[in-house]
Amino acid sequence: MIGQGDERQLAMQPSRLSEFITLVRERFEAAAREGERAGCGRSYFRALMTITARPPSGPPGPAAPPADVPRIPLPPEPRSIEETGLPLGMLADLALKTLYLRGQMTLAEIATSLGLPIANVVDKVMDFLKADRLVEIRGGATLSAATYQFVIVDRGSEKAQEALARSQYVGKAPVPLATYIAAVQRQSISNIHVTPDDLSRAFSHMVIPRETLAQLGPAVNSGKSIFLFGPPGNGKTTIAEVLVSLLKGEVVLPYAVEIDQQVIKVFDQVYHRPVLDPVQADRVRYDHRWVISKRPIVMTGGELTLETLDLIYDETSKFYEAPFQMKANGGIFMVDDFGRQRVSPKDLLNRWIVPLEKRVDYLTLHTGKKIEIPFDMLIIFSTNLDPADLVDEAFLRRVCPRWVRVQERDDTGGFLKTRLQMVRHLCATVPNAYWTNQYGNLDAVEAHYQLTAGEVCAEFDSLDYVFIGVSTAGTIAARFASPAAGSLVNCPD
């Protein structure tokens, strides 16, 4: 007499046995009333009710969570339509569109598709649709309501097409924007604390000075922004990728967010990494409109534009795709090759000045309404271009707590000597300051001698002339100055 869906719930949640028995008794009572109206006696049903009323042996204790469940606060299941934060009409439209596209579904399948519980939520939605003569029941495998087969009727098909014309979003029910904002604030990136041991383990496969690690740690713990600048090939991208591994723990992310009955799709399989597979997730009782994920990692390069930093509204599907920074909340947003995007660095940085300072961002709906969302991520800018050509003072103040500009020219008319003089002064006066000093790094000479120059020579049978930029000549010129390499000519870069 107990349906398969109920057996599964009972097996997974033994501490709710008493609640389950009450549910079964209510269903038997309803069946008894139906049987009496049909001319059947009530004795059979009362006998079954007596059996189900027997108390379980021993007091039920708290159910131990499965070993693979992350130890983070999970959003509770809504116990009513009101607790979903969504209007009944929106849930009814979503259920109707789902059924229209699938053809025939059980109540349990509809609940799984919406990510909502059957009791007092999905069953109420389907009762509403049934009372409006938009759907009907075509039998069931057992007495359990979870196995009832729902099909859409002609009038329901018309309503489903109208709903699809308003929005083609089908999937997990969205969560209200206010609920999403509260969740981001609870699991803020600022809660992460990286220790020196964490850094040493993460960078164990790289040759990184301890002084550099000592700088990276506070930058990560700030949970704000990092600006990586250096010549091509010096490990900027690799450092950023290693920093990703330092983000410990999990977060909960909504599949979609609702604002004014508009849907913003947030979950993205490219950037979000679920911790549990669907079978494991089904064993955990929580609001399944959320996915348990590793902290997100969003990496962009030359494809970044201003349009991708705002809500992307599809005129055909009639719902929004969340921008990169919204998908990165609680994790890392890395802008690689900064300055090489199709949008100018100035316009890109102007777009981010307020979010970097206030830690909130403002997005625009296609109706013109502005919405506020958290800007809670470690944002990493990586570039091999001169920062002086990319950013202004206002932006640097938001990225770096302190920065120094060298404006006095040296005796050659340039800035190299005065810049080096300032660096030496800062190293002597700032605690824990470290200078990589590529000018005096003999390893750089050896690296170019063994790798860069060797690769260039290998491409030619013989060389007559080699043109080398002045800034690079000091480290690889010796290789090309050999008689076998031909004549050496230095050219300003």
Residue, then its C-alpha position, 0 to 999 in steps of 0.5 A: m500500500i506504500g508507494q515506491g516514492d514514499e518507501r524511498q523517502l522513508a529509507m532516506q529519512p528514518s528520523r521522520l518515520s512518525e511524520f511519514i506514518t501520519l501522512v499514510r494515515e491521512r491517505f488511508e482515511a481519504a481512501a476510506r471515504e472514497g471507498e464508502r462513497a463507492g459502496c465499499g466498507r471501511s473495515y479494510f481501510r481501518a484495519l490498515m490504519t490500525i497497522t500503520a498507527r503502531p509506534p516504531s520500536g525505540p525512540p527515533g534519533p536524529a538522522a546522521p547525514p550521509a558522509d558525502v554531504p558538505r558540512i555547510p548550511l543548506p537552504p531548508e525545503p520550503r514547507s508551503i508555497e509562501e515559503t518559496g517566495l514565488p507567486l502561485g501563478m508563476l509556479a503554475d506556469l512553470a509546471l504547465k510549461t514543463l508538462y507541456l514539453r514532456g507530455q506525461m509526468t508523475l507528480a514526483e517527476i514534476a517536483t524533481s524538475l521544479g526542485l520543490p517538495i511535493a507536500n504542500v507545494v507541488d501538490k498544491v500547484m497541480d491541484f490549482l491546475k487541475a481545478d482550472r481544468l488545465v491538467e488531469i490525472r491518468g492513473g497511478a502505479t500505487l495509492s501514493a500521490a507521488t506516482y499519479q500520472f499528469v497529462i495536459v489537456d487541450r485548454g492547458s496546451e493553449k495556456a502553456q503556449e501563452a506561458l512560453a510566449r512570455s518566457q521559455y525558461v523551463g527548469k528548477a524554480p528560481v529563488p527570489l533576488a533577496t534570498y540570493i543576496a542573503a546567501v552570497q553575503r553568508q558565504s562571502i569570499s572574505n570568510i576564506h583565510v589562507t595560511p602560509d602552509d596553504l600557500s607553500r603546498a599550493f605552489s610546491h610545484m613552482v619555484i616561487p620566492r618565499e617573499t612573493l608567497a608572503q605577498l600573495g597570502p594577504a592579497v588573497n585574504s583581502g578577498k578584493s582584487i589582485f593586479l598581476f603585471g610582468p613580461p610574457g611568460n613569467g608565470k602570471t596566469t599560472i600563479a592565478e590558476v594556482l590561487v584558485s586551488l586555495l579557495k576551500g569549501e563549498v557554496v550554494l548557488p541558485y539555478a536561477v533568480e527571480i525579480d519581478q517575475q523575470v528569470i535570471k539564469v545563474f548556474d553555468q556548467v562551465y564555471h560551476r562545479p557541483v559537489l554532489d551528483p544527482v543521485q547523491a543530491d537526492r539523498v539530502r533534504y534541502d531546497h533543491r532549487w540550489v546546487i552545492s558547488k565548489r567556489p566558482i572560477v570564471m576566467t575570461g580573456g579577449e572575449l570580455t566586452l561591456e555587454t557581457l558585464d550586464l544582464i543578457y536578455d534573449e529576445t527569443s527565450k524571454f529570460y536573462e543570462a547572468p553576467f560573468q561577475m554574478k556567476a563568479n560571486g563567492g569565488i574568483f573572477m580572472v581577467d587574463d590578458f587585460g588590455r587586449q579586450r575588444v573594449s578599451p581598458k578605460d571603459l572597462l575600468n570605469r565600469w568596475i570603479v564603483p563595484l570594486e569600492k562599494r562591493v555591489d554592482y548594478l544591473t539593468l533589466h530590459t525594462g530599464k529597472k536597475i537591480e543591486i547585486p553583491f560584487d563578492m569575489l577575488i578579482i584578478f587582473s593579469t597583463n603584460l602591458d604597462p599598467a601606466d598605459l592601462v589604468d589611472e590613479a582612481f582605479l589603482r587606489r581601488v586595486c592597491p591600498r598603496w601605489v607609487r608613481v615615478q615622475e622624475r626623469d633620470d640623467t638619460g632623460g628616461f625613468l629607469k634609473t629613478r624607478l630603480q632608485m625608488v624601488r630600492h628605497l621602498c625595499a629599505t623602508v617597507p616591512n616585508a617588501y620584496w623586489t624580484n629584480q629581473y635586471g639582476n636575475l642570472d636565472a633569466v639569462e640562463a633561461h633565455y640562453q637555454l630556451t629562447a635563443g636555442e629555439v630561435c637558432a633551431e629554426f634556421d640552418s644559418l643566421d646572417y643577422v639577428f635583430i633583438g630589442v634592447s630590453t632583451a639583448g642583455t639576456i640572450a645576445a651572448r648566444f647569438a654573438s657566437p661565430a656560428a650565429g652570424s652578426l648581431v644587431n641590436c635594435p630599440d624595441 
